[in-house]
Amino acid sequence: MIVIYSTRLLRFLVPWFPGIVGITLFPFIILRKEIRGTTEALIAINHERIHIRQQMELLVVFFAVWYIVSFFEGWLRGLTLYDAYRNIIFEREAFDRMYDLGYLKERKMFAFMKYREKH
């Protein structure tokens, strides 16, 4: 895991979500520069580390395909871009557990499967 703080790079990679805090592109975690050294950064890093684990379990490529298909499936069902993003199985796990800094120590493989039910 390599953490990069770059608001400019983040805006370039995800221009349709201007308020985004971070993104994971294995093995990189890219976070907004403004949050460096804050509690928000710790929580964001934990959220993104959950994605790192998910990506490793699915060999990155399968994660990416599943992530993109899930996003478009939600959007085509009529969800807003933001709601389609939040409804992705991987995001549901990461958002649900991001405040639990010890989660990854106890997390079982493929734990995201507990979040299959669509909202």
Backbone hydrogen bonds, N-H to C=O, Kabsch-Sander energy under -0.5 kcal/mol:
donor,donor_aa,acceptor,acceptor_aa,energy
2,I,27,P,-2.5
4,I,29,I,-3.3
6,S,4,I,-0.7
6,S,31,L,-2.4
10,L,6,S,-2.1
11,R,7,T,-2.5
12,F,8,R,-1.9
13,L,9,L,-2.4
14,V,10,L,-2.3
17,F,14,V,-1.4
20,I,17,F,-1.8
23,I,30,I,-2.0
25,L,23,I,-0.5
25,L,28,F,-2.5
28,F,25,L,-2.8
29,I,2,I,-2.9
30,I,23,I,-3.0
31,L,4,I,-3.0
31,L,29,I,-0.5
32,R,21,V,-2.3
35,I,32,R,-1.3
36,R,33,K,-1.4
38,T,35,I,-1.9
41,A,35,I,-0.6
42,L,38,T,-1.4
43,I,39,T,-2.2
44,A,40,E,-2.5
45,I,41,A,-2.8
46,N,42,L,-2.1
47,H,43,I,-2.4
48,E,44,A,-2.6
49,R,45,I,-2.6
50,I,46,N,-1.7
51,H,47,H,-1.3
52,I,48,E,-2.0
53,R,49,R,-2.2
54,Q,50,I,-2.3
55,Q,51,H,-3.0
56,M,52,I,-2.3
57,E,53,R,-2.3
58,L,54,Q,-1.8
59,L,56,M,-1.2
60,V,55,Q,-3.3
61,V,59,L,-3.5
62,F,58,L,-1.2
63,F,58,L,-0.6
64,A,60,V,-2.7
65,V,61,V,-2.4
66,W,62,F,-2.4
67,Y,63,F,-3.0
68,I,64,A,-2.5
69,V,65,V,-2.7
70,S,66,W,-2.5
71,F,67,Y,-2.2
72,F,68,I,-2.4
73,E,69,V,-2.5
74,G,70,S,-2.2
75,W,71,F,-2.3
76,L,72,F,-2.8
77,R,73,E,-1.1
78,G,75,W,-1.5
79,L,74,G,-2.1
84,A,80,T,-2.9
85,Y,81,L,-2.1
86,R,82,Y,-2.6
87,N,83,D,-1.4
88,I,85,Y,-1.3
91,E,88,I,-0.5
92,R,88,I,-2.4
93,E,89,I,-1.8
94,A,90,F,-2.2
95,F,91,E,-3.1
96,D,92,R,-2.0
97,R,93,E,-2.1
98,M,94,A,-1.0
100,D,97,R,-1.4
101,L,99,Y,-1.1
103,Y,100,D,-1.9
105,K,102,G,-1.2
106,E,102,G,-0.9
106,E,103,Y,-1.0
107,R,103,Y,-1.8
111,A,108,K,-1.3
113,M,110,F,-2.0
114,K,111,A,-1.9
115,Y,112,F,-2.2
116,R,113,M,-1.1
